Each structure stands twice: as structure tokens, then as C-alpha cells.
Amino acid sequence: MDGPLSITDVPKKFLKACFMVGHVPLRALACDPRVSYALYIPPTRYDADPNPIKLPLLVWVHGTGRKWNTHYEDEMVSLADRMPCAILAPLFPAGLDGPNDLDSYKMLHSSSLRSDQALLGILDEVAVRWPGIWTDKIFVLGFSGGGQFAHRFLYLYPERLAGLSVGAPGRITALDFSKNWPEGIANTKELFDLDVVPGNIRKVPIQLVVGSEDNKVHGGEAFWSWLENFRKEEIEKQSETAGLSHHGKLMESIVNWI
């Protein structure tokens, strides 16, 4: 067939053989194949009821370390079977925005990546292939770097969230209309063509989690001092050779933020 295979195209007894339930293989996102995603869909949901109600969807966003597979398979699957719900785990590899990039996905907007649109694109694909999954409103869970992504996604798309859990994000974006993204939200219309509406954010159930080990700065103060100086030197070099590009301006904003 020319179009994407949907769960409605496959007899129930063959869903697992077609990898349409259980662990769904890691898929490249059509609109940006650099980004991929995996799904876990409890097989028993379709065994028990030929016309089940829509499954809630929990989106688990990885942290900077991309310890993606371990947490997804060891922790999320058991939760999905108990609830039940479907689990979506996007993967934003390091290096998307340059050879040393670790953080572009957390900001939602960089010189080559719109990670917010990537997630929306993934949801569109899931809606076509698995119409039995609730993609209009999703639950989002993120820890560390994933927590940064999650809380920024909340600012821009509160209407798409049924609930949000943010774990130890480290560095946040404040609801500050006097500062630019990612420190504040003054220029979201320019960057995303979206306005942040605090009243809509208040409608979303939000959980903020800080654990017993979240009591020190990652890498230590010496590391962040070195990184700040290193980034400033890089920005100065860019400015001297070609002026500050859009990416340079974003880097400058990040440096000032640290």
C-alpha cells in the first residue's frame, strides 16, 4: 500500500506480528528523519476488547544523557500495562544542531531544529496509524533536559496537554514578558508564531518533582565557569568573522542565561 499502515488495516490476531502493538520498532519521523520515536502499546488492550476506548498517551522525553532505551523499556512499559496507556518515547540525538550540540531539543527552537514541531509531527503520525490512541491531549513526562523540554512545551501548547510532570529541569524559562526566550517569553510570537497565555497554562494539571539528589549543580561550579568563558569566546569569534547570525544571537542569550 502507498500510505502508512493503520491498525485498522490489520486483523486483530496479526497486530503483534505486524509490530503494531507491544514494542513498536523505532521509527524515523517523516518530516525530520533525524528525529525518531518508539511506542509501546499494551497488546492486551486489543485482546480484551475489539472496540476499546481510546488509550491515553504518555510522552516520555529523555534527558541530556539520552539514557533513552533503559528508562523506556525498564520503567515505562510496566506503567503502560498497569494503567493501561500507550507510551511514546521520542529520541532527539545529540549533534542535530552541530557537532557539539547536546541541548538544542530542550530549547524547542534552534538554527536547524524545531523540536516542538517534531513532537507535533510525531503525534500526527501516531493518530493516523493508531486511531485508538488519544493524541489530541497528551500527558508529558520529562526529567532533567526532558523536564526543560516539557515545561517549555507547556508554555506554547497548553491546549494539547492533559497533564504534565516535570522532574528536576535545572534551568527554566520564566513567565517573564520582559526577557527573550529561553530566559523569558517576550519573543515567542517572533520565534514560534505563538503567544504564551498564562490563563491557559493554569488549566493544566502540573507536577513538579525534585528529588533528594537534586542538591548540586551538574558538573560543578568550575565546569560552568569554564563553559561560560568558552561560549563567550566562540560568540566573539563568530561576531568578528560574520556578525551575529540568528544562531549566534540564541547562543548569546544562552550564555547570558547561565
C-alpha positions in Angstrom: 0.0 0.0 0.0 1.2 3.5 -0.7 0.1 5.2 2.6 1.0 4.3 6.2 -0.3 1.1 7.5 -3.0 1.7 10.1 -4.1 -0.6 13.0 -7.5 -0.7 11.3 -6.0 -2.4 8.2 -4.7 -5.4 10.2 -6.8 -8.3 11.7 -6.5 -8.2 15.5 -4.7 -11.6 15.6 -1.9 -10.2 13.4 -1.3 -6.9 15.2 1.7 -8.2 17.1 3.2 -10.0 14.1 3.0 -6.6 12.2 4.7 -4.8 15.2 1.6 -2.7 15.6 1.2 -3.5 19.4 3.6 -4.2 22.1 7.1 -2.8 21.3 6.7 -0.8 18.1 10.1 -0.5 16.4 11.9 2.8 16.5 10.6 4.9 13.6 12.1 7.9 11.7 9.9 11.0 11.7 8.8 11.6 8.1 9.1 15.5 8.4 12.5 15.3 10.0 14.2 11.8 9.8 16.9 12.9 12.2 14.3 12.5 14.9 12.9 9.1 15.7 10.4 7.7 18.2 9.3 4.4 19.7 5.9 3.3 21.0 4.7 0.8 23.5 1.1 -0.2 23.2 -0.3 -2.8 25.7 -1.3 -5.8 23.5 -3.9 -7.0 26.0 -5.9 -3.8 25.3 -6.9 -5.2 21.9 -7.2 -8.8 23.1 -9.7 -7.9 25.7 -12.0 -5.6 23.7 -12.4 -5.4 19.9 -13.6 -1.8 20.2 -11.7 -0.4 23.2 -12.0 3.2 24.3 -9.0 5.4 23.2 -5.8 4.8 25.1 -4.3 7.8 26.9 -0.8 8.7 25.6 2.1 9.4 27.9 5.0 11.1 26.1 8.3 10.4 27.9 11.1 12.9 27.0 14.7 11.9 27.6 17.3 13.9 29.4 20.7 15.2 28.2 22.4 11.8 28.7 19.9 10.1 26.3 19.6 7.1 28.5 16.6 6.5 26.4 16.3 2.8 26.0 16.9 1.8 29.6 14.2 4.0 31.1 11.8 3.4 28.3 11.9 -0.4 28.5 12.5 -0.9 32.2 10.2 1.7 33.7 7.6 2.9 31.2 6.4 -0.5 29.9 5.2 -1.7 33.3 3.4 1.5 33.9 1.7 1.2 30.5 0.5 -2.3 31.2 -0.9 -1.3 34.6 -2.8 1.8 33.6 -3.3 1.0 30.7 -1.9 3.7 28.4 0.4 4.0 25.4 3.9 5.2 25.8 5.6 7.4 23.2 9.4 8.0 23.5 10.8 10.5 21.1 14.6 10.5 20.5 16.4 13.7 19.7 20.0 12.6 19.1 23.0 14.7 20.1 24.6 16.6 17.3 21.5 17.7 15.5 22.5 21.4 15.6 26.2 20.9 15.1 29.0 18.5 16.1 29.0 19.6 19.7 25.2 20.1 20.2 23.6 18.5 23.3 20.9 20.9 24.1 19.0 22.2 21.0 16.0 20.0 21.6 15.4 21.5 25.1 15.0 25.0 23.7 12.3 24.0 21.2 13.9 26.4 18.7 17.4 26.4 17.2 19.1 27.1 13.9 18.1 23.7 12.4 15.6 22.2 14.8 12.1 22.9 15.9 11.6 20.1 18.5 8.1 21.3 19.3 7.0 20.8 15.7 8.8 17.5 15.7 6.7 16.2 18.6 3.5 17.5 16.9 4.6 15.7 13.7 5.0 12.5 15.7 1.6 12.9 17.2 0.1 13.4 13.7 1.8 10.1 12.5 0.5 8.2 15.6 -3.0 9.5 15.0 -3.0 8.0 11.5 -1.5 4.7 12.3 -3.1 4.2 15.7 -6.5 5.9 15.8 -7.2 4.2 19.0 -4.7 6.3 20.8 -5.7 9.7 22.2 -3.3 12.2 20.6 -5.4 15.4 20.8 -4.5 15.8 24.5 -1.4 14.1 25.9 0.4 13.6 29.1 4.1 14.6 29.0 6.8 13.5 31.4 10.3 14.8 31.3 13.3 14.6 33.7 16.4 16.9 33.6 16.8 18.0 30.0 13.5 16.4 29.2 11.9 18.4 32.0 13.2 21.6 30.3 11.5 20.5 27.1 8.3 19.6 28.9 7.8 22.8 30.7 8.6 24.9 27.6 6.2 22.8 25.6 3.6 23.6 28.2 4.0 27.4 27.7 3.4 27.1 23.9 0.8 24.3 23.7 -1.2 24.1 27.0 -4.3 23.1 25.0 -2.6 19.9 23.9 -1.8 18.8 27.4 -4.0 16.6 29.7 -1.3 16.7 32.3 2.4 17.4 32.8 5.2 16.1 35.1 8.5 18.0 35.2 11.4 16.4 37.1 14.5 18.4 38.1 14.7 20.7 35.0 17.7 22.5 36.3 17.3 25.6 34.1 13.8 27.0 33.5 12.1 29.6 31.3 10.3 32.1 33.5 6.9 33.6 32.7 8.7 36.9 32.2 7.4 39.1 29.4 10.5 41.4 29.7 13.1 38.8 28.7 13.6 36.8 25.5 13.5 33.1 25.0 14.8 30.9 26.6 15.2 33.1 29.7 11.7 34.5 29.3 8.8 34.6 26.9 8.9 38.1 25.4 9.6 37.0 21.8 7.6 33.7 21.5 5.5 35.3 18.8 8.6 36.0 16.7 10.2 32.6 17.3 7.2 30.3 17.3 4.3 32.5 16.0 2.6 31.7 19.3 1.7 33.8 22.3 2.1 32.4 25.8 -1.2 32.8 27.7 -0.8 32.2 31.5 -4.5 31.7 31.9 -4.4 28.6 29.6 -1.4 27.2 31.4 -3.3 27.3 34.7 -5.8 24.9 33.3 -3.2 22.1 33.0 -2.6 19.7 36.0 1.2 20.1 36.7 3.5 18.0 38.8 7.0 19.3 39.7 9.4 16.7 41.1 12.7 17.5 42.8 14.5 14.5 44.3 16.9 14.0 47.2 19.9 14.0 44.8 18.9 17.4 43.2 21.1 19.3 45.5 24.1 20.2 43.5 25.0 21.8 40.2 25.8 19.4 37.4 29.5 19.4 36.6 30.3 21.7 39.5 30.9 25.5 39.5 34.3 25.2 37.9 32.7 23.4 34.9 30.1 26.1 34.3 32.6 28.9 34.7 34.8 27.3 32.0 31.8 26.7 29.8 30.6 30.3 30.1 34.0 31.6 29.1 34.3 29.1 26.2 30.9 30.1 24.8 31.7 33.8 25.1 34.9 33.3 23.1 33.1 31.4 20.4 30.4 34.1 20.1 33.1 36.7 19.8 34.8 34.8 17.1 31.5 34.4 15.2 30.8 38.1 15.6 34.2 39.1 14.3 34.1 37.0 11.2 30.4 37.3 10.0 28.4 39.2 12.6 25.9 37.6 14.9 23.6 35.2 13.0 20.3 34.1 14.4 22.1 31.1 15.9 24.7 33.4 17.4 22.1 35.5 19.0 20.5 32.5 20.5 23.9 31.3 21.8 24.5 34.8 23.3 21.1 34.5 25.0 22.0 31.1 26.5 25.4 32.4 27.7 23.8 35.3 29.4 21.3 33.0 31.0 23.9 30.7 32.5 
